[in-house]
Amino acid sequence: MLSDLASNVFGHAEPAWPEVLMEAERLSAGHSESLGTRSPDLLHVASALVLGAEQFVTFDARQGSLATAAGLRWVTP
C-alpha cells in the first residue's frame, strides 16, 4: 500500500469531518429506513460525496445501494 501511495496509484485525501457528519446525517434521514444502512455505510458514502467522488467502489450491496441513491455510480471490483 505504501508503494501504491508513493507511485500515485492511490492518493491521500482528508475530508472536512464536520461536513462528512452533516452529510451522513442527511443520508441517514433520507435512506436508512428503506435501505437498512448503518453508520459505517453512511460515513463511507458521505466521505465520498464530500470529497467529490463520482463513483463508489464496494463489494457491499447495502453500501452500493446507498451510493447509488446519493447519486454516485456504484462499481464492484
N, C-alpha and C positions, 0 to 999 in steps of 0.2 A: 504494500500500500504506500509506503513512503517513497518507493521508486516511482510509483504512478503519480504521486504529487510532484515529485521533482521533475518528471518528464511532461508535466501538464496534461496527463490523461484525466486526472481529477483535479479539481481546484478547491480551495478552502473558501467558504462563504459563511459569514456570521450575520444572521438576520437580526433585525431590531426586535428583541423579545417582547416588549410591550405590544408591538403590532401583531406579532405571532399569537399572543394570548387573546387579543381582541378578535382576531380572525378566527381562531379556534372556537371562541365563544359564539361567534356568528354562525359558523359551520354547524356547531352542536345544536343551536336553536333551530336551524333550518333542516337538518338531515339526520340527527342521531336517532330520533324516534323511528323513522321509517327505515333507515339503513342498519341500525344497531351498532353504530360506530362508538368507539371508546376513546379515551384520552390519547393513547399513542397514535391512533389513526388521525384524530383531529390535529394533533401537533405536527405530524409529518406533512399532512396536506397543507395546513396553514403556513408552515415554513416554506414550502414550495411556492405558494402563492405570494407570500411577502417577498421572496427572493426573485420573483418574476419568471418562474418556470413556465414553459408552455406544455411540457409533457411530464408525466409522473411514472416512474418505473417501480413496479412492485409485483410480487407474487401473491399478495394478499388481496383476495376478491373484495372484501369489505372496504379496504383502503382504496382500492381501484375504483369502486363504485362511488365513493365519496369524492375522489379526484375528478371523476367524470362529471358528477353533479356540480362540482365547483368550477367547471369549465376547462379543466386540464385534459390533455389527451393521455389516456392510460395505456402504458406499454408494458407488456410482460416479456422479460428477457428470455 
